[in-house]
Amino acid sequence: MLDNAPRGTICIEDIEIGMVRSLRKQVTDRDIEMFAEISTDRNPVHLDDDYAHDTIFGGRIAHGMLTAGLISAVIGEQLPGHGTVYLGQSLKFLAPVRPDDMVLAEVEVVEIDHSKRRVKMETRCIVNGKKVLVGEATVLAPSRKFD
Ligand SMILES: C[C@@H](O)CC(=O)SCCNC(=O)CCNC(=O)[C@H](O)C(C)(C)COP(=O)(O)OP(=O)(O)OC[C@H]1O[C@@H](n2cnc3c(N)ncnc32)[C@H](O)[C@@H]1OP(=O)(O)O
């Protein structure tokens, strides 16, 4: 399930420190199976109940990069939005995301370099009020001058 968050582009000229955008998505078994298919990462901790039961997680969990993909979606669809180029992203996976967890993915602008059109953002994913992923993104933002 995806929020009906506004889509589009916020150009570098309109981006301000402290701006926040987010989406909510429930991570389903189907998402995990599709991500395994697309990425070819078939680690049984994601796909095999019996195997996952005997791990530190006690059950299947989502791929970390699937969760991280939700950050990419906020950046590419909302802030800055369409036309953004991802330059870098750090990630720390702090807690597992389990099938059917509702993930809130959030990005917050912390630094803007207008001369280079670069924006740094704190990025985080939250499940039931707990941070499961944190990191920092650097992006090249679209500009009205290059429309
Ligand atoms: C490749 C794929 O197929 C596999 C995947 O995608 S797996 C899915 C993605 N990963 C996860 O879901 C893991 C989520 N993380 C966790 O569940 C926990 O971090 C952990 C179980 C791995 C460790 O938790 P815990 O044993 O409770 O560790 P502590 O909280 O006690 O912390 C101990 C120190 O380690 C530091 N630390 C913990 N997690 C991270 C992290 N993700 N990145 C960096 N550092 C981490 C923590 O700060 C503590 O440090 P300190 O200096 O001792 O205070």
The ligand as an SDF file (V2000), in Angstrom:
LIG
                    3D

 54 56  0  0  0  0  0  0  0  0999 V2000
   22.5440   -9.5370    1.9270 C   0  0  0  0  0  0  0  0  0  0  0  0
   21.0710   -9.7680    2.1820 C   0  0  0  0  0  0  0  0  0  0  0  0
   20.6470  -10.9550    1.5650 O   0  0  0  0  0  0  0  0  0  0  0  0
   20.8320   -9.8760    3.6520 C   0  0  0  0  0  0  0  0  0  0  0  0
   19.9830   -8.7870    4.1140 C   0  0  0  0  0  0  0  0  0  0  0  0
   19.5380   -7.9470    3.4130 O   0  0  0  0  0  0  0  0  0  0  0  0
   19.6200   -8.8370    5.7970 S   0  0  0  0  0  0  0  0  0  0  0  0
   18.4450   -7.5180    5.9480 C   0  0  0  0  0  0  0  0  0  0  0  0
   19.0600   -6.2110    6.2760 C   0  0  0  0  0  0  0  0  0  0  0  0
   19.6690   -6.2050    7.5650 N   0  0  0  0  0  0  0  0  0  0  0  0
   18.9600   -6.2400    8.6950 C   0  0  0  0  0  0  0  0  0  0  0  0
   17.7560   -6.3250    8.6910 O   0  0  0  0  0  0  0  0  0  0  0  0
   19.7440   -6.1560    9.9910 C   0  0  0  0  0  0  0  0  0  0  0  0
   19.0910   -5.2010   10.9200 C   0  0  0  0  0  0  0  0  0  0  0  0
   19.9170   -5.0300   12.0840 N   0  0  0  0  0  0  0  0  0  0  0  0
   19.7110   -5.7170   13.2280 C   0  0  0  0  0  0  0  0  0  0  0  0
   18.7580   -6.4690   13.3360 O   0  0  0  0  0  0  0  0  0  0  0  0
   20.6730   -5.4510   14.3340 C   0  0  0  0  0  0  0  0  0  0  0  0
   21.5020   -4.3690   14.0250 O   0  0  0  0  0  0  0  0  0  0  0  0
   21.6030   -6.6570   14.6180 C   0  0  0  0  0  0  0  0  0  0  0  0
   20.7580   -7.8590   15.0640 C   0  0  0  0  0  0  0  0  0  0  0  0
   22.4010   -7.0560   13.3950 C   0  0  0  0  0  0  0  0  0  0  0  0
   22.5730   -6.2700   15.7210 C   0  0  0  0  0  0  0  0  0  0  0  0
   21.7970   -5.8850   16.7940 O   0  0  0  0  0  0  0  0  0  0  0  0
   22.3800   -6.0400   18.2460 P   0  0  0  0  0  0  0  0  0  0  0  0
   23.0860   -7.3110   18.4240 O   0  0  0  0  0  0  0  0  0  0  0  0
   21.2530   -5.7330   19.1650 O   0  0  0  0  0  0  0  0  0  0  0  0
   23.4410   -4.9400   18.2490 O   0  0  0  0  0  0  0  0  0  0  0  0
   23.4560   -3.7680   19.2460 P   0  0  0  0  0  0  0  0  0  0  0  0
   22.2630   -2.9020   19.0360 O   0  0  0  0  0  0  0  0  0  0  0  0
   23.6760   -4.3520   20.6090 O   0  0  0  0  0  0  0  0  0  0  0  0
   24.7130   -2.9680   18.8000 O   0  0  0  0  0  0  0  0  0  0  0  0
   25.9980   -3.4970   19.0410 C   0  0  0  0  0  0  0  0  0  0  0  0
   26.9620   -2.5600   18.3580 C   0  0  0  0  0  0  0  0  0  0  0  0
   26.8380   -2.6950   16.9310 O   0  0  0  0  0  0  0  0  0  0  0  0
   26.4150   -1.4280   16.4040 C   0  0  0  0  0  0  0  0  0  0  0  0
   25.4640   -1.7040   15.3580 N   0  0  0  0  0  0  0  0  0  0  0  0
   24.3320   -2.4100   15.4500 C   0  0  0  0  0  0  0  0  0  0  0  0
   23.7300   -2.4510   14.2700 N   0  0  0  0  0  0  0  0  0  0  0  0
   24.5120   -1.7360   13.4350 C   0  0  0  0  0  0  0  0  0  0  0  0
   24.4280   -1.4080   12.0830 C   0  0  0  0  0  0  0  0  0  0  0  0
   23.4250   -1.8200   11.3440 N   0  0  0  0  0  0  0  0  0  0  0  0
   25.4000   -0.6620   11.5280 N   0  0  0  0  0  0  0  0  0  0  0  0
   26.4300   -0.2290   12.2430 C   0  0  0  0  0  0  0  0  0  0  0  0
   26.5860   -0.5170   13.5570 N   0  0  0  0  0  0  0  0  0  0  0  0
   25.6250   -1.2570   14.1140 C   0  0  0  0  0  0  0  0  0  0  0  0
   25.8170   -0.6820   17.5510 C   0  0  0  0  0  0  0  0  0  0  0  0
   25.9160    0.7000   17.3210 O   0  0  0  0  0  0  0  0  0  0  0  0
   26.6890   -1.1250   18.6910 C   0  0  0  0  0  0  0  0  0  0  0  0
   27.9140   -0.4130   18.6500 O   0  0  0  0  0  0  0  0  0  0  0  0
   28.6600   -0.0160   19.9780 P   0  0  0  0  0  0  0  0  0  0  0  0
   29.8410    0.7690   19.4950 O   0  0  0  0  0  0  0  0  0  0  0  0
   29.0010   -1.2960   20.6670 O   0  0  0  0  0  0  0  0  0  0  0  0
   27.6920    0.8040   20.7620 O   0  0  0  0  0  0  0  0  0  0  0  0
  1  2  1  0
  2  3  1  0
  2  4  1  0
  4  5  1  0
  5  6  2  0
  5  7  1  0
  7  8  1  0
  8  9  1  0
  9 10  1  0
 10 11  1  0
 11 12  2  0
 11 13  1  0
 13 14  1  0
 14 15  1  0
 15 16  1  0
 16 17  2  0
 16 18  1  0
 18 19  1  0
 18 20  1  0
 20 21  1  0
 20 22  1  0
 20 23  1  0
 23 24  1  0
 24 25  1  0
 25 26  2  0
 25 27  1  0
 25 28  1  0
 28 29  1  0
 29 30  2  0
 29 31  1  0
 29 32  1  0
 32 33  1  0
 33 34  1  0
 34 35  1  0
 34 49  1  0
 35 36  1  0
 36 37  1  0
 36 47  1  0
 37 38  1  0
 37 46  1  0
 38 39  2  0
 39 40  1  0
 40 41  1  0
 40 46  2  0
 41 42  1  0
 41 43  2  0
 43 44  1  0
 44 45  2  0
 45 46  1  0
 47 48  1  0
 47 49  1  0
 49 50  1  0
 50 51  1  0
 51 52  2  0
 51 53  1  0
 51 54  1  0
M  END
$$$$
